[in-house]
């Protein structure tokens, strides 16, 4: 199998992509074919031998993965081969396969894709544990988040808002703060240019904050602790600044406040029932559309060292993800307008798996006229996709690429994808929903009646559904397909784009 290997301690430039042997499965473990691996701050530490857990060299970084169970140990009875799962592996996740204790593996609900499942545990799990179990956050309280643009910081903003709190997001530049405002932070502080304690006094009218979530440590820790109100809570999550602060504990005494260490990995292991309860609530919020992690960028396995370096350089807003193998995800809700008896009749010529139209040979196409296709899986439109499209087309309007201006001037504070970017997604989304066997070629020929109805904004989820309206046999033996296509935006009634797509089959 292929894996990113750390064979000597140091920076991400020392990591290598190599062929290595598949790990041997233990009797209490499952072997998982990895599809996605979340990138987290511990990955930057573990390769430098600075983390609490110290695996022997050589090893692969990556502690949060989603994939499919391929083998189970003889003492494992709660999973089976083929199960879609997320897992906390500690390390080893930036590889095609990894062995994980079954107690650290969780099933993925059928309605949740593996990409989003792979990034919901570390950051959301840490933030929810900190705010719920440690700070016992109540609606109406105020939370200060230091390092608010990072993975745990942004998760803390979203979860604190869901719990009814007001949030002050503190970060190191305007771009990160614009991102925090997009996540619904009530107030922001740029601690590179503003005095942290003075701004907190101004925002809270000298009351201070009930809770501090500190992901960075360093010199701001003491100022933040001074800003805690009576009986408040200071949550120590990490030291992204690279400096572990020396805090005078008389401040905690004078404030009557509690200082908590937030080590979610140990909580998940030592208090597994409480962690499972939290995880269930997080998944419910995600499925309800109330909670969604912002994906900064999806990296290939070969690009994993760059992803870790971007994390070290603090370039990442939200989460970075390593894609080892893409999931062809579809939730089981559609049968393409064909009932089971019709499907049985057509077994020898064609089949249908719920979303994808599967046709064996050109002669079988006509019987599917009028069939619904899709909807397909949700695709997130990231800022990188928008920026790449703008760069390719040389259309650098600020509404597409300037996140700071967008946060200030646009109605929802989000950049807007170019309409032609949305249109260009049709071929990709459509080809994932049609499988043609025993044909020479299948390609899009043109389009009719295209309409742009709703703008697609950054981090919107889109998907495609279609109807095979008609087919025409051509004199050269090819067949022309007329497909009525709609690109939907998750949570919005009106679609983004509708058009009639013409495809050719030879």
N, C-alpha and C positions, 0 to 999 in steps of 0.2 A: 504494500500500500504506500501511498504518498503521504508525507507528513512534514510539517515545519519542525525542525529539530534544534534545540538549544544544547550544544555540546560543550560550551564554555560560557561562564557567566560574563555578562556585559550588556551592551546595547543591542537593539534590534538588528543592527547591521551584521551581527555575528550569526544570526539565525539562517539556516539553510533548508531548502526544500529538497528532500531526498526520498529514495525508495527504501523502505524498511519493512521488517516483518510484522505481520498482524499480531496484536497482543494476545497472549494466552488468557483465556477466560477462567476466572475462579468459580468455585461452586456456588457462591452467593452473588455472582455478577451476571450482567447481561452485556453482550457485545452489540454495539450500535453502529450502523452505517450512518456516518455524520452527514447531514445536509447543510446545516448552518451552525456557526459558532459565534457567539457574541464576544466582542472585545471589551475588556473591563480593566480598570486601573490596576488590579492585582497582577494582570499579565505583564505590565511594565516593571513590576517589582520582582516577580518570581524569576524572570530571566537574569536579574542582577543579584540574585541570592539575598534579597532584602525583604522577602515576604515571610509571614508566620510559618507557612508550609514550605518545606525545602525538599523537593523531590530530588533523587539522585540523578546525576548526569548519565547519559543524555535523556532529555525528555521533550515533550511538546507542550507549549503553553496552551491556554484556552480552557476555561473552567465551566462554561455554560453553553450547552449544545442542544440541538434538536435533530432527530433522525429517526431511523426505523430499526427496530430490534431484529438482528440477524441470527443470533444464537443466545441460548440461556443456560446458566449453570444448573447443575442437577438439584440444587436446593431452592431454586427460584420457582415459585408457583403462582405469582401474581402478574406475570407477563408472558406473552407468547410471541413467537416469531411473526414479524409483520406489523407489530404494534407501533404506532406513531407516538414518540415520547420526547419529553425534555429531560435533561439530566444535569446534575451538578457534579462534575467530574474532578474539580479542583485544578487539574492540568490534563493534557493529552487531547484536548478537543480540536486543536488545529491539525487535524489528520483525517484521513478517509474513514478510519474506524477507531473506536475507543471502547475499553472495558470500564464499566461503572457498577458499583454496588447497587443492587436492586432497591435498597432503601433510599437511594439518592435519585431515583428515576420516577417520573410522573407521567401518566398518560395525557395526551393532548386531546381536547374535545374535538369532535369531528368537524365542528364549524369554525375552528381556528387553524390557520395555516402555520406551517412550521417556521417560516421566517419570523413572524411576530412572536410565536411561542419561544423562539430561541433567545429573545432579548427581554423577556418579561420577568425573569427570576431575580437576577443579581440586583439590578437597580430598583425595580419596583419592590422586590422583597426586602431589600435593605431599608428603603425609605418608609415602607409601611410598618415594618418592625420598629424602627426608630420612633415614628410619630405615634403609633397606636400602643405598642406594648411598653415602650420606655417613657415617652413623654405624656402618654394618655391624653393626647390632644383633644380639645373640645371646640365645638363650633363657636365662632366669635373671637377666638384667641388669635394672636399674631405670631407668625413664624418668620424668622430671619434665616435665609439660606445663603451660606457662603460657598462660592464656587457653583453658582446656580446654573451655569450653562453646561456643566458636565452631565454625565449619565445619571448619577445618584441625585445631583442637585436638581436637574430638570424633573426627575421622578418625584422628588420631594415637593416641588411646586404643584404638580398635578394632583398628587394624593392629598396634600394639605388643603387644596381648594375643594376636592371632593368631600373632605371631612368638615368643610364649612369654615375654615380659617381664612384670615387675611395673610398675604404673603409679601414679604419684602425680599426681592431677589438682588443679591450682590454679586457682581462679576467684574472682570478686569478690563472690559472694553465695551463700546457701544453696540457692536455687532452681537455680542453675547446677550446683552441686555435687551436688544430688540427681539431676539429669540425668546427670552424669558417673558416678555410682554405678550408674545404670540401664544405662550402657554398659559396666559391669564394671570401672571403676577400682578399684584395690585400696585406695588411701588418698586422702583429700582434704584440701586446705588452703584456707581462706577467707582470702585475703591482704588483705582489707579489715579483718579483725579479729585475724588471727594473724600472728606474726612468721615470715616464710617460712623463713629460714635455721634458726631454732630448731626449727621443726616438721620440717624435713628431717632435722636431726640426730637428733631424737627417733624419727622413723619408721625411719631407716636405721641406728640405733645408731652414729652418727658416721661411717659409712662413706661417705656422700655418694651421689650418683647417677652412673651411667655416662653417661647421655644427658639433655640438656635440650632440649626443643622449645619455643622462645620465639616466640610469635605476637604479643606485645604490646609488647615493648621497655620503655622507661620506667625508673623507678628500681629496679624489681625485678631488672633484668638483672644488675647487679653482685652482688647477693645470691645469685642463682641460679648465677652463674659461680663464686662462692666455694664453692658446694656440690657442684661437679663432683669426682668422684673421679679418682685418678691415671689418666692415659691416656684420660680421658673425652672426650666430644664435646658441644660447644655448637652448636645448630642455630638460626641466625637466620632466621626465616620471615617476620616482618613486625613492624609497629609500630602495632598497633591502638590503643595508648594515645595515639598522636599525638606521642610523644616518642622521638626517636632517641637512645639512650643513648651517653654517652662512656665507654667501658670502659677501665680501666687494663690494658694488655696484660701487665704483670708478673704478673697473676693467672694468665693462660694459661701463662706461663713456669713459674711455681711449681707449677702443677697438671700440667704436661706434657700439657696437653689440646689438642685441636684445635677451632678455631672455624670453622664452615662457614657460608657464605652459601647460602641455599636459594632459588634462582630457578628454579622448575620450568619456567616457560615457555621459558627459554633451553635448559634441559636437554632438553626435549621436541623442540626444533628442532635443537640441535647434536649430540645423542646419541639420534637417533630410534630406532635399533635397541634400545638399552637401555630407552628409554621404552616402546616397543611390547611388550617382554618384561614390563615392569611392568604395563602395561595389560591384557595377557592374564591375568596372575595375579589382578589386581583383579576382572576380569569372572568368572573361575572362582570366586573366593570369593563373589561376589554370586549366581551361579547355584546354588552349593552351599548358599546360605542362611547362610553364615558371616559375611557382611558386608552391612550394610544402612544406608544413610544415613537419619538421622532427618529427616523433613520438618517443619519448624516451621510453615510455612503456604504454601499455594498462592495466589498473587496473580494478578489479571487484568492484562492489559497496561496498562489505565488506572491500575491501582494500583502500577505499577512504581516511581514516585517514593517512595511510602510504604514499599515493600520496602527500597529503598536507605536511606531515613531510619531504618527499624528497624535496619538493619545498622549505621549510624553510631551510633545510640543504644545499641547492644549489647543489643538486646532479643531477638535471635535465638539459639536453641539449635539447633545442627545447620544445616540448609540451608533457605533460602527459594527458591521457584521461581516464575517467571512463566509462566503458561499463556497461550499465544497461540491455540492450537487443540488441543482435547482429542484424544487418540488413542483410537480404538476398537480396543483391543488384544485379541488372542486368540492363544494359542500353538497350533500346528497339531497337536493330538493327538486330537480327538474328531470322530466323524462322525455323531453323534446317532442311532446305531443303524441307519442306513440305508446299505446297501452300494451300490456304484457302479452295479450293474445296476438296482436299485430307483430310484436317483436319475435314471438315464437315462429310465426309464419315466415319471417324474413331471415331466419338464422343462417340459411345457406348463402344468402346474398349480402347481407349487411347486418351490423349490430350497433347498439347504442348504449353507452355506459352512463347516461344521465345528463352529462354536459356535452360530451364530445360526440360528434356525428362521425361514425365509422362506416365507410362505404368500400366494398370490395369490388373494384372494376367499374368502368364507365357505364356499363349497361344497367347498373343498379341505381344510378343517380335519379332517374325520373320518378321513381316511386317515393322519393323523399321530398318532392315539391310540397311546400306548405309546412314543412317541419320547423319547429323551433330549435335553435342551436344556442346552447348556453343557458343562463349567463356563465361566464368564465370566472376565474379567480380574480380577486381584487389586486390591483397593481398600485403601489404608492408612487406618486409623482414627486420626486425629491428635488431639492434645490440644485443638486449636481446635474440632474437630467435637464433642468431648465437652462442652467448655465452652459452646458455642452451644446444644446440646441442653438442658443443665442450665439455662441462662438462659431458654430458651423455656418449659420445663416448670416452672420455679421449684423444681426438685429439686436443691438445692445440697449434697448429701451429700459429705463430704470424700473418700470413696473414689473419687468421680468427678473432682473438680476440684483437690484439694490434692496437688500432686506431691511436696511435701516430706514430708508425713505418709505418703503412699503409699510413698515410698522407705524410710521408717523402719519402718512397721508391716505393710505388705502382703507376702505371701510372695515375690513377684518384684520388689517395689519399684516397681510400676507402677500408675497409676490404672486404674480399670475403667469401661468404657462402660456406660451404662444399658442393660438388656435391651431396652427399647422403642426405643432408638436403633438397635440391631441389627435389630429387627423392622421399623423404618421404612425400612431400606435395601432391603427386598425389592422394592418397586415399582420403584425406580430400577434395581436390578441385573437384575430380570426383563425390564423393557422394553428393555434393551440387548441381550437375547438373543432377542427375538421381533420380527420385522418382518412386519406385516400390511398388504398392499396391497389396494386396491379394497374397503375397508370404511370406514364413516363414523366409528366411534369404537371405542376399546379401552381399558378401564379396570378397575382392581381393584374388586371388589364386596364382598369379605369374606374371612374366613379361618376354618378349622376346625382343631381338634387341634393348636394351637400349643404347642410345648415349648421352653423355654430350657435347653440342656444344658450348655454351657460358657461361662464369661464371656469377653468380648472385652476385651483390655487395650489401653492406648494403644500405638500403632505396630504392632499386629497387622495382618496382611493378611487380608482376608476376600474370599470370592467365593461366587457362587451357582450351583448346578446344579439342574435340575428335570426332572420327567417329566410329560408331558401324559397324565394318567390317564384322563380321560373328557371328553366334551362332551355337552351337552344342548341341543336346539333348543327355544326358548321360543315361546309362542303369539303374541307380538308380533313375531316374526321375528328376534329377537336369538338369540345362541348363548352358552351358559354354559360356560366352560372350568374344569376342575378340575385344578390343577397341584400336584403334590407337590414342595415346595421345600426345599432344604437350604442353609444358609449354613455354609461351611467356614472354618476358621482354618488358615492356612499353618503347616505343621510340627506340627499337633496332630491326632491320629487322630479324636477325637470331635468332632462338629460343634458350632457355637455355637447353632444354632437350626434347628428343623424345623417345618413347618406345611403344611397344605393351603390353597392360595390359590385363591379363586374369582374369575374375571375374566369380564367381559361384553363381547361384540362385537356391534355394531349395523351 
